[in-house]
């Protein structure tokens, strides 16, 4: 991944996100200090995250 991802509403309709493959966190998590997080879902009603993918965070 190139950097953090933010999905931000307001959104009242159902939203589906399908992850197929691997989303890997940045190797240097200190670059995220000014962000809310690595993958952020905010103000979304009816969110569904599915798929056979992996969200791979660092061991730190």
C-alpha positions in Angstrom: 0.0 0.0 0.0 1.2 3.5 -0.8 -0.2 5.0 2.4 -3.2 5.2 4.7 -6.8 4.8 3.3 -9.8 6.6 4.7 -13.4 5.8 3.7 -15.5 8.6 5.1 -19.2 9.3 5.1 -21.7 10.4 5.9 -23.2 7.5 4.1 -26.7 6.1 4.9 -26.9 3.5 2.1 -25.3 0.1 2.6 -21.6 0.0 1.6 -19.7 -3.2 0.8 -15.9 -3.4 0.6 -14.4 -6.7 -0.7 -10.7 -7.4 0.0 -9.1 -9.9 -2.3 -5.4 -10.1 -1.8 -3.2 -8.7 0.8 -3.2 -5.1 2.2 0.1 -4.6 4.0 0.8 -1.8 6.4 3.6 0.6 5.9 7.0 -0.7 7.0 7.5 2.6 8.9 4.4 3.1 11.1 5.7 6.4 12.5 4.6 7.9 9.2 1.0 7.4 10.3 1.3 9.5 13.5 -0.6 12.4 11.9 -3.3 10.1 10.5 -6.3 8.5 12.3 -5.0 5.0 11.4 -3.9 2.7 8.6 -7.3 1.8 7.3 -10.1 3.9 8.6 -13.9 3.6 8.1 -15.7 6.6 9.5 -19.4 7.6 9.6 -20.6 4.8 7.3 -23.9 3.1 8.2 -24.4 -0.5 7.1 -20.7 -1.3 6.3 -19.8 -4.8 5.3 -16.2 -5.9 4.8 -15.8 -9.3 3.1 -13.5 -11.4 0.9 -10.7 -13.8 1.3 -8.1 -11.1 1.6 -5.7 -10.2 4.5 -5.1 -7.0 6.3 -1.5 -7.4 7.4 -0.2 -5.1 10.1 3.4 -4.8 11.3 4.5 -6.8 14.3 5.3 -3.7 16.2 
